Amino acid sequence: MTSPHDAPVPADVTVATALHTATRFYEGPEHVRVHGSRAGARGVMFVIAPNPDTARDLCLAVCARAIAGTPELTGWFAHA
């Protein structure tokens, strides 16, 4: 996930909570670990999926839902 250049950096717990909350809407996510930075957030998500493309799409969907549901992440975007 990437943040706008002028956005404040939210606490790691804010980003992690947003992602953990978003995973509840999908089957497949098993574990999320994230670290915030001035550029956005970097992390890893372990998922159960039938193939790499499905796993990537699932991760992007979770990130997009986390961004959409978290005011502190306004203007952020998900990318692979």
N, C-alpha and C positions, 0 to 999 in steps of 0.2 A: 504494500500500500504506500502511496506517495502523497505527501502533503503539499499544499501551495507554499511557495517560497516565503510568504509573509505570515504564515499561520504560526500561532504559538505551539509549542511542543506539549501535547498532553502527557500526563503521567503514564508510565508503562501500564499501570493497573487499569487505566481507563481504556486503553487499546485492547488489553487482554480480556477485560470484562466484556467489551463490545463483541469481540470475536467469540468468546465462550457462549455468550447469549445467542449469537447468530447461529452457532452450530446446532442448537436445539431444534431448528426448523428443517434440518436435513438428516438423512441417514448416511452414515459413512465416516464423518469426522470422529477421530479417536483421541487426538491430543493436539493441543495448540501451545506453542511457546513463542513469545514475541518480545522484541526490544524496540523501544522508540528511539528516534534520532531526529535531528533537524530536517532530514530529508523525508521522514515519514516513519515507517515501521518495517522492520525485517523480522522474519520468523520462520517457523516451520510448522506445518500442519500434517499430521499423520492421518491418512484416510484409508478406508476400505473401498476400493473401486475395481471394476473389472478390467480397466486399462488406463494407461497414463493420460489420455485425453479426457476421460471422464473424471479422473482425479484432479486435473488442472481446472476443469470447468467447475467442479464442486468447490475447490478452494476459492476461485474467483467469485462464485455466488455467495459464499460465506462472507468474504471480504466486502462485497458490495452491500450485503444486508447489514453488516456491522457499521459501515459508513453511513448508510441511509438512516439507521436508527440511533445515531449518536451525535448530538449537537456539536460536541468538541471535535468531531471529524468532518465538519462541513467543509466542502471543497476538496477533500481527499479523493483519490481514485484508486481502484484496484487494477492491477496489471500482472501479466505473467512474465 
